[in-house]
Amino acid sequence: MTTRVIARRRLRAEDLGRLASVGLRTRKLRAGLSAVGIAIGVAAIVAVLGLSASSQAGLLAEIDQLGTNMLTVENGQTLFGQPAELPSTAPAMIGRIAGVTSVEDTAFVPNVNVYRTPLIPTIDTNALSVQAASLGLLRATGDTVAHGAYLNAATANEPVAVLGALAAQRLGIDRVYPKERIWLGNEWFYVAGILNPAILAPNIDASVLIGYAAAKVYLGADGHPSTIYVRAQTDQVGAVQSLLARTANPEAPSQVNVSQPSQALVARAEAQSALNGLFLGLGAVALLVGAVGVANIMIINVLERRSEIGLRRALGATKGHIRIQFLSEAILLALIGGAVGVAVGALATAVYASTKGWGVVVPTIAWGGGLGAALAIGGIAGLLPALRAARMSPTEALWSV
């Protein structure tokens, strides 16, 4: 007998769903506005995490395509803080290391500025540098030519230059036209080509590249390399890296800097996630606002539906029935806002990642955490109004109508 009474007092799932949606269906505008705050907060969380994961995936894919076996050797500093000088024989010596597949180099040309015309004030340097470059540089760095052509055996001896992507932009040159020239070191140099943005060698972007022979004849450069780009067999990268400093400058290996650009880029991609804290904080604030909205609408619902509460209690509904009804209504409202937020955040991630050419990645923690946060907010925000409604006696509820 007791078992039958308990069973009769239990709410079936379909009944609970219908009761929980009554307040939302009858007060659509109010419920929608309350869910907006939660939707904005969840969308911000999903979009921030999704865009971060997508950008990292895109960068890592690009690094993998270019290869992780490139090492750079650069001149460091002397004990007195002055720039050190790599021996001119360093590239040839590095090429003899077992496991090295290619060696190319550039040499910084000091005290030489680049201008669009000689009429531009000398102070407007645009922070561009001039570098002499070996002919196989692009094969080592993985860079490509956007317009025109790179240096060859003939143009490397003549006043001919190739512009990095940023250098071309700052000089206002977007195409290679016949007889296109720039003013470089009090000499006219013809522009042979423009490079695409360099991923593994970003210092090339803001550089104007010329041949070693041209740098010596027209600019008086000494030909000492400042940066050497080394490609090694993938399984020999570690061994080659450990030998580069001593091989490049046996007399002063401490004055040589050796790095692996791909590792720096991977570290930078991972460090970007630290910047997400600010945006996640803004999303959390929006969720808090949404929680206040849910709590507000549930309290108003309890006050407006006292007659319904009193009638249900008079017909046999228990305090538990009333409590679970209003708590479920709050959770349902928050879940609707959370689902809309996940959809909006995923859509924003997909659109932006597509425009950047990245793969679309929406981590499980993003949409799962968004829905989980919405569920928690609904439960917490609806708990107090639900308890208040459950404590209301049938007499009090009907008497106050």
MONOR-V93567 format. One record per residue. N is the residue number from 1. RES is the residue in one small letter. SS is DSSP state (~ for helix, > for strand, _ for the rest). PSI is psi in radians with two decimals (none if undefined). Layout:
# MONOR-V93567
n=[N:N]
res=[RES:RES]
ss=[SS:SS]
psi=[PSI:PSI]
This chain:
# MONOR-V93567
n=[1:2:3:4:5:6:7:8:9:10:11:12:13:14:15:16:17:18:19:20:21:22:23:24:25:26:27:28:29:30:31:32:33:34:35:36:37:38:39:40:41:42:43:44:45:46:47:48:49:50:51:52:53:54:55:56:57:58:59:60:61:62:63:64:65:66:67:68:69:70:71:72:73:74:75:76:77:78:79:80:81:82:83:84:85:86:87:88:89:90:91:92:93:94:95:96:97:98:99:100:101:102:103:104:105:106:107:108:109:110:111:112:113:114:115:116:117:118:119:120:121:122:123:124:125:126:127:128:129:130:131:132:133:134:135:136:137:138:139:140:141:142:143:144:145:146:147:148:149:150:151:152:153:154:155:156:157:158:159:160:161:162:163:164:165:166:167:168:169:170:171:172:173:174:175:176:177:178:179:180:181:182:183:184:185:186:187:188:189:190:191:192:193:194:195:196:197:198:199:200:201:202:203:204:205:206:207:208:209:210:211:212:213:214:215:216:217:218:219:220:221:222:223:224:225:226:227:228:229:230:231:232:233:234:235:236:237:238:239:240:241:242:243:244:245:246:247:248:249:250:251:252:253:254:255:256:257:258:259:260:261:262:263:264:265:266:267:268:269:270:271:272:273:274:275:276:277:278:279:280:281:282:283:284:285:286:287:288:289:290:291:292:293:294:295:296:297:298:299:300:301:302:303:304:305:306:307:308:309:310:311:312:313:314:315:316:317:318:319:320:321:322:323:324:325:326:327:328:329:330:331:332:333:334:335:336:337:338:339:340:341:342:343:344:345:346:347:348:349:350:351:352:353:354:355:356:357:358:359:360:361:362:363:364:365:366:367:368:369:370:371:372:373:374:375:376:377:378:379:380:381:382:383:384:385:386:387:388:389:390:391:392:393:394:395:396:397:398:399:400:401]
res=[m:t:t:r:v:i:a:r:r:r:l:r:a:e:d:l:g:r:l:a:s:v:g:l:r:t:r:k:l:r:a:g:l:s:a:v:g:i:a:i:g:v:a:a:i:v:a:v:l:g:l:s:a:s:s:q:a:g:l:l:a:e:i:d:q:l:g:t:n:m:l:t:v:e:n:g:q:t:l:f:g:q:p:a:e:l:p:s:t:a:p:a:m:i:g:r:i:a:g:v:t:s:v:e:d:t:a:f:v:p:n:v:n:v:y:r:t:p:l:i:p:t:i:d:t:n:a:l:s:v:q:a:a:s:l:g:l:l:r:a:t:g:d:t:v:a:h:g:a:y:l:n:a:a:t:a:n:e:p:v:a:v:l:g:a:l:a:a:q:r:l:g:i:d:r:v:y:p:k:e:r:i:w:l:g:n:e:w:f:y:v:a:g:i:l:n:p:a:i:l:a:p:n:i:d:a:s:v:l:i:g:y:a:a:a:k:v:y:l:g:a:d:g:h:p:s:t:i:y:v:r:a:q:t:d:q:v:g:a:v:q:s:l:l:a:r:t:a:n:p:e:a:p:s:q:v:n:v:s:q:p:s:q:a:l:v:a:r:a:e:a:q:s:a:l:n:g:l:f:l:g:l:g:a:v:a:l:l:v:g:a:v:g:v:a:n:i:m:i:i:n:v:l:e:r:r:s:e:i:g:l:r:r:a:l:g:a:t:k:g:h:i:r:i:q:f:l:s:e:a:i:l:l:a:l:i:g:g:a:v:g:v:a:v:g:a:l:a:t:a:v:y:a:s:t:k:g:w:g:v:v:v:p:t:i:a:w:g:g:g:l:g:a:a:l:a:i:g:g:i:a:g:l:l:p:a:l:r:a:a:r:m:s:p:t:e:a:l:w:s:v]
ss=[_:~:~:~:~:~:~:~:~:_:_:_:~:~:~:~:~:~:~:~:~:~:~:~:~:~:_:~:~:~:~:~:~:~:~:~:~:~:~:~:~:~:~:~:~:~:~:~:~:~:~:~:~:~:~:~:~:~:~:~:~:~:~:~:~:~:_:_:_:>:>:>:>:>:>:_:>:_:_:_:_:_:>:_:_:_:_:_:_:~:~:~:~:~:_:_:_:_:_:>:>:>:>:>:>:>:>:>:>:_:_:_:_:>:>:_:_:_:_:_:_:_:_:_:_:_:_:_:>:>:>:>:>:_:_:_:~:~:~:~:~:_:_:_:>:>:>:>:_:_:_:_:_:_:~:~:~:_:_:>:>:>:>:_:~:~:~:~:~:~:~:_:_:_:_:_:_:_:_:_:>:>:>:>:_:_:>:>:>:>:>:>:>:>:>:_:_:_:_:_:_:~:~:~:_:_:>:>:>:>:>:~:~:~:~:~:~:~:~:_:_:_:_:_:_:_:>:>:>:>:>:>:_:~:~:~:~:~:~:~:~:~:~:~:~:~:~:~:_:_:_:_:~:~:~:>:>:>:>:_:~:~:~:~:~:~:~:~:~:~:~:~:~:~:~:~:~:~:~:~:~:~:~:~:~:~:~:~:~:~:~:~:~:~:~:~:~:~:~:~:~:~:~:~:_:~:~:~:~:~:~:~:~:~:_:_:_:_:~:~:~:~:~:~:~:~:~:~:~:~:~:~:~:~:~:~:~:~:~:~:~:~:~:~:~:~:~:~:~:~:~:~:~:~:~:~:_:_:_:_:_:_:_:~:~:~:~:~:~:~:~:~:~:~:~:~:~:~:~:~:~:~:~:~:~:~:~:~:~:~:~:_:_:~:~:~:~:~:~:_:_]
psi=[-0.78:-0.69:-0.68:-0.69:-0.74:-0.76:-0.62:-0.45:-0.14:2.43:2.27:2.77:-0.73:-0.61:-0.71:-0.72:-0.72:-0.75:-0.69:-0.48:-0.08:-0.87:-0.59:-0.67:-0.51:-0.28:1.10:-0.79:-0.81:-0.75:-0.71:-0.75:-0.63:-0.59:-0.30:-0.77:-0.76:-0.72:-0.74:-0.78:-0.81:-0.70:-0.71:-0.75:-0.83:-0.77:-0.75:-0.86:-0.67:-0.78:-0.65:-0.81:-0.67:-0.73:-0.70:-0.76:-0.72:-0.76:-0.76:-0.65:-0.68:-0.67:-0.77:-0.65:-0.70:-0.41:2.50:0.24:0.35:2.33:2.62:2.46:2.14:2.68:2.35:-2.38:2.68:3.10:-0.39:0.17:0.14:2.63:2.28:2.98:2.18:2.44:2.57:-0.31:-0.03:-0.83:-0.74:-0.67:-0.71:-0.61:-0.31:-0.13:2.37:2.31:-0.24:2.25:-0.49:2.61:2.15:2.80:2.83:2.70:2.14:2.30:1.90:2.76:0.54:2.20:2.84:2.36:2.76:-0.71:2.83:-0.08:-0.19:2.40:2.43:-0.37:-0.37:1.30:-0.26:0.25:0.68:2.58:2.77:2.26:2.39:2.43:2.56:2.82:-0.42:0.35:-0.80:-0.52:-0.60:-0.70:-0.30:0.21:2.87:2.83:2.23:-0.74:2.52:-2.42:2.80:3.05:2.57:-3.05:-0.49:-0.89:-0.36:-0.32:-0.12:2.92:1.28:2.44:2.68:2.32:2.36:2.85:-0.79:-0.64:-0.75:-0.71:-0.77:-0.48:-0.11:0.54:2.03:-0.10:2.80:1.79:2.74:2.32:0.45:2.25:2.77:2.72:1.94:1.99:0.75:0.47:2.57:2.22:2.34:2.50:2.06:-0.53:2.93:2.33:2.71:2.83:2.35:2.27:-0.91:-0.23:1.20:-0.37:-0.29:-0.44:-0.71:0.49:2.68:2.09:2.33:2.93:2.71:-0.74:-0.75:-0.67:-0.65:-0.75:-0.82:-0.44:-0.07:0.49:2.63:-0.22:0.11:2.20:2.53:-0.49:2.28:2.22:2.14:2.26:2.30:2.81:2.43:-0.70:-0.02:0.13:-0.80:-0.78:-0.74:-0.75:-0.67:-0.33:-0.22:-0.80:-0.82:-0.54:-0.71:-0.71:1.43:-0.52:-0.46:1.20:-0.39:-0.26:0.33:2.30:2.21:2.31:2.87:1.80:-0.61:-0.63:-0.69:-0.69:-0.68:-0.75:-0.68:-0.68:-0.70:-0.60:-0.39:-0.48:-0.44:-0.54:-0.22:-0.28:-0.70:-0.82:-0.61:-0.60:-0.72:-0.66:-0.68:-0.66:-0.74:-0.67:-0.68:-0.74:-0.73:-0.68:-0.71:-0.68:-0.72:-0.79:-0.70:-0.81:-0.56:-0.68:-0.76:-0.70:-0.75:-0.75:-0.70:-0.40:0.54:-0.65:-0.69:-0.72:-0.81:-0.73:-0.75:-0.69:-0.67:-0.51:0.04:-0.01:2.39:3.00:-0.64:-0.67:-0.81:-0.73:-0.83:-0.52:-0.89:-0.57:-0.72:-0.63:-0.73:-0.73:-0.72:-0.74:-0.77:-0.66:-0.64:-0.82:-0.70:-0.74:-0.73:-0.73:-0.73:-0.76:-0.77:-0.75:-0.73:-0.69:-0.76:-0.70:-0.79:-0.76:-0.84:-0.74:-0.63:-0.68:-0.47:-0.11:0.33:2.81:2.49:2.06:2.07:1.75:2.63:-0.65:-0.42:-1.06:-0.62:-0.74:-0.62:-0.81:-0.68:-0.73:-0.71:-0.73:-0.78:-0.71:-0.75:-0.74:-0.77:-0.78:-0.52:-0.12:-0.88:-0.84:-0.64:-0.75:-0.68:-0.73:-0.66:-0.55:-0.22:2.14:2.70:-0.68:-0.78:-0.73:-0.77:-0.54:-0.53:-0.06:none]
